[in-house]
Amino acid sequence: MKGNLLNFIINTFRKFTLIHLHWMSFDIAAGAMILQSAFNRIPAGKTSINSRITLTLGLGVFIISSLNRLLDNRKPAKTETKRFLANQKERISFLKIIAGALFSVIIISLFLPEHLWKLLLSILICSGLCLFIGSKLPDKSILHSLREPVSAILLASGILGTTYFLNLDYVRESKYIGALILLLVFQNFLLSSYFQAIEFPGTSNLVTLLKASLSKQILHGVTFLIVVGCIMVCFKTDFRYTQRLIIILMSMSLLQSFLLYKAQFLSSKKYKGLLVTLILILPFLVL
């Protein structure tokens, strides 16, 4: 069994391409860690980064996203994950890696303040329950449309909650930027679902429920809200770091609208999912 896991790791490295970052959920985990670090440094950019909290968040996102891919892989419809986990041995090996990440989260969380590890554990449990319930629903169930908003709330809770619990005297900028990050994460998930609905028309998600035209209007509407909110915060804050972060967040939202505009061109590209998710790492420019 150990040999299977080692062979899986070696073979993955041998055939590694950039798209593996997406298939292995490294991109969404990195995005969550960078967003949390950038948000934690509001308002002046001088707050130190707590590496244990950031690592725990990243591992938690990796675990949930990877389990989601494994569950999607069981569905009869063709999914991108099947290109990565082509057989049962590879899926079992990948599940062992997820189990190792979960064990690491439990160990690291023991060294976190009690209220923080309780928060992260609660988010992890809620996410796991949502995945389990989702895997039991019929393929065409309307409840699949809840995946995007629920996922956005859970991810934003991890990104924002860790900072709120660490900085109980957080400034007003944190409240406004927290709301903008929630909108940004929701926009990112909805955009991913939009591309998924184009590639796999039989997929049941929020985009297929709302139809493409309404989904596009919502995505552009979210961009408008984020841009207006960013401009207001930028003019009201006196902190240069916060202003730089606001500009990055606004650029991220505009970039997501641009990818939506180029949806027909990107629909046939295998890197589209990676491009969408990598937008979340742009705040590293202000760290």
C-alpha positions in Angstrom: 0.0 0.0 0.0 2.9 2.4 0.8 4.4 1.5 -2.6 1.1 2.6 -4.3 1.2 5.9 -2.6 4.9 6.5 -3.4 4.3 5.5 -7.0 1.4 7.9 -7.2 3.5 10.8 -5.9 6.4 9.9 -8.2 4.2 9.5 -11.3 2.4 12.8 -10.5 5.7 14.6 -10.4 6.8 13.0 -13.6 3.8 14.1 -15.6 3.3 17.4 -13.7 1.9 20.4 -15.5 0.4 23.6 -14.3 -3.1 22.2 -14.6 -2.2 19.8 -11.8 -2.2 22.8 -9.4 -5.9 23.1 -10.1 -6.7 19.4 -10.1 -5.0 19.0 -6.8 -6.7 22.1 -5.3 -3.4 23.8 -4.6 -4.6 27.0 -6.3 -7.7 27.5 -4.2 -5.8 26.6 -1.0 -3.1 29.2 -1.9 -5.7 31.7 -2.7 -7.4 31.3 0.7 -4.0 31.6 2.5 -3.0 34.7 0.6 -6.4 36.4 1.0 -6.4 35.6 4.8 -2.8 37.0 5.2 -3.7 40.2 3.3 -6.9 40.7 5.2 -5.2 40.1 8.5 -2.8 43.0 7.9 -5.5 45.6 7.6 -5.3 48.5 8.2 -1.6 49.5 8.1 0.0 46.4 6.8 2.2 45.9 9.9 0.4 43.0 11.5 2.6 39.9 11.6 1.3 36.8 9.8 0.5 33.8 12.0 1.9 31.0 9.9 0.1 28.2 11.9 -3.3 29.7 11.3 -2.6 30.4 7.7 -1.3 26.9 7.1 -4.3 25.3 8.9 -6.7 27.3 6.7 -4.8 26.3 3.6 -4.8 22.6 4.6 -8.5 22.8 5.4 -9.4 24.2 2.0 -7.2 21.6 0.3 -9.0 18.8 2.2 -12.5 20.0 1.4 -11.7 20.9 -2.3 -10.0 17.5 -2.8 -12.8 15.6 -1.3 -15.2 17.5 -3.5 -13.2 16.4 -6.6 -13.2 12.8 -5.4 -16.9 12.8 -5.0 -17.4 14.5 -8.4 -15.2 11.8 -9.9 -17.8 9.2 -8.9 -20.5 10.8 -11.0 -21.1 9.3 -14.5 -20.7 12.6 -16.3 -17.2 13.3 -17.6 -15.3 15.6 -15.2 -11.8 17.1 -15.4 -10.8 15.1 -12.2 -10.9 11.9 -14.1 -8.0 13.0 -16.2 -6.0 13.2 -13.0 -7.4 10.3 -11.0 -7.9 7.8 -13.7 -8.3 4.6 -11.7 -9.2 3.4 -8.3 -5.6 2.9 -7.1 -4.9 6.6 -7.8 -8.0 7.7 -6.0 -7.1 5.7 -2.9 -3.6 7.1 -3.0 -4.9 10.6 -3.2 -7.4 9.9 -0.4 -4.4 8.9 1.8 -2.8 12.3 1.1 -6.0 14.0 2.2 -6.0 11.9 5.3 -2.4 13.0 6.0 -3.5 16.6 5.6 -6.4 16.1 8.0 -4.1 14.6 10.6 -1.7 17.6 10.2 -4.6 20.0 10.7 -5.6 18.3 13.9 -2.0 18.4 15.2 -1.5 22.1 14.3 -4.8 23.1 15.7 -3.8 21.9 19.1 -1.3 24.8 19.2 -3.9 27.4 18.2 -6.0 29.4 20.7 -9.1 27.4 21.7 -11.6 29.7 20.0 -9.7 29.6 16.7 -9.4 25.8 16.4 -13.0 25.5 17.3 -13.9 27.9 14.5 -11.7 26.1 12.0 -13.0 22.7 13.1 -16.6 23.8 12.9 -16.0 25.1 9.3 -14.3 21.8 8.4 -17.2 19.7 9.8 -19.9 21.9 8.2 -18.1 21.7 4.8 -17.8 17.9 5.2 -21.5 17.6 5.9 -22.3 19.7 2.9 -20.2 17.5 0.7 -21.7 14.3 2.1 -25.3 15.6 1.6 -24.5 16.9 -1.9 -23.1 13.5 -2.8 -26.3 11.8 -1.8 -28.6 14.2 -3.8 -29.9 13.1 -7.3 -27.8 14.5 -10.1 -30.6 16.9 -11.2 -31.6 18.0 -7.7 -32.2 21.8 -7.5 -30.3 21.8 -4.2 -27.1 21.5 -6.1 -27.6 25.2 -6.9 -26.7 26.0 -3.2 -23.2 24.8 -3.7 -21.8 28.1 -4.9 -23.3 30.4 -2.2 -22.7 27.9 0.6 -19.1 27.3 -0.5 -18.5 31.1 -0.7 -19.8 31.6 2.8 -17.7 28.8 4.3 -14.5 29.9 2.6 -15.1 33.5 3.5 -15.8 32.4 7.1 -12.4 30.8 7.3 -10.6 33.8 5.7 -12.4 36.4 7.7 -13.2 34.6 10.9 -9.5 33.8 11.8 -8.7 37.6 11.6 -11.8 38.7 13.5 -11.0 36.3 16.4 -7.4 37.4 16.4 -8.1 41.1 16.2 -11.1 41.7 18.4 -10.5 45.4 18.1 -10.6 45.4 14.3 -11.1 48.7 12.5 -14.1 49.7 10.4 -12.1 49.0 7.2 -12.1 45.3 8.1 -15.9 45.2 8.1 -16.2 46.7 4.7 -13.4 44.8 3.1 -14.7 41.6 4.7 -18.0 42.1 2.8 -16.1 42.8 -0.4 -14.1 39.6 0.0 -17.3 37.6 0.5 -18.7 39.0 -2.8 -15.4 38.4 -4.5 -15.3 34.8 -3.5 -18.9 34.2 -4.5 -18.1 35.8 -7.9 -15.2 33.5 -8.3 -17.2 30.3 -7.5 -20.1 31.4 -9.7 -17.6 32.1 -12.6 -16.1 28.7 -12.2 -19.6 27.1 -12.3 -20.3 29.2 -15.4 -17.4 27.6 -17.2 -18.3 24.2 -15.9 -21.8 24.6 -17.2 -20.4 25.5 -20.7 -18.1 22.5 -20.8 -20.5 20.0 -19.2 -24.1 21.1 -20.1 -25.6 18.3 -18.0 -24.0 19.7 -14.8 -26.4 20.7 -12.1 -25.3 23.9 -10.5 -26.5 27.5 -9.8 -25.7 28.6 -13.4 -27.8 25.9 -15.0 -30.6 26.8 -12.7 -30.4 30.5 -13.3 -29.5 30.1 -17.0 -26.4 31.6 -18.6 -27.9 35.1 -19.4 -29.0 35.7 -15.8 -25.8 34.4 -14.4 -23.8 36.8 -16.5 -25.9 39.7 -15.3 -25.4 38.6 -11.7 -21.6 38.3 -12.2 -21.4 41.8 -13.8 -23.7 43.1 -11.1 -21.3 41.8 -8.4 -18.4 43.5 -10.2 -20.3 46.8 -10.1 -21.0 46.4 -6.3 -17.4 45.5 -5.6 -16.0 48.4 -7.7 -18.4 50.9 -6.0 -17.6 49.5 -2.6 -13.8 49.6 -3.3 -13.9 53.2 -4.4 -15.9 54.3 -1.3 -13.5 52.5 1.1 -10.4 53.8 -0.8 -11.6 57.4 -0.3 -12.6 57.0 3.3 -9.5 55.2 4.6 -6.3 57.0 5.6 -4.1 53.8 5.5 -2.0 53.3 2.4 -1.9 49.6 2.8 -5.6 49.4 2.8 -5.8 51.5 -0.3 -3.4 49.3 -2.1 -5.3 46.2 -1.1 -8.6 47.8 -2.2 -7.1 48.5 -5.7 -6.0 44.8 -5.9 -9.5 43.6 -4.9 -11.2 45.8 -7.4 -8.7 44.6 -10.1 -9.6 41.0 -9.2 -13.3 41.6 -9.7 -12.8 43.4 -13.0 -10.5 40.6 -14.2 -13.2 38.0 -13.4 -15.6 40.0 -15.5 -13.1 40.1 -18.3 -12.7 36.3 -18.2 -16.5 36.1 -18.4 -16.4 38.3 -21.5 -13.9 35.9 -23.0 -15.9 32.8 -22.0 -16.4 31.5 -25.5 -12.7 31.7 -26.2 -11.7 30.1 -22.9 -14.4 27.4 -22.9 -12.2 25.0 -25.0 -9.0 25.7 -22.9 -8.1 23.2 -20.2 -6.4 26.0 -18.1 -9.6 28.1 -17.7 -10.3 26.7 -14.2 -6.8 27.4 -13.1 -7.0 31.0 -14.5 -10.2 31.7 -12.6 -8.9 30.4 -9.3 -5.5 32.0 -9.5 -7.2 35.4 -9.4 -7.5 34.8 -5.7 -3.8 34.9 -5.2 -3.3 38.4 -6.5 -3.3 40.0 -3.0 0.3 38.6 -2.6 1.3 41.8 -4.5 0.6 43.8 -1.3 2.1 41.4 1.3 
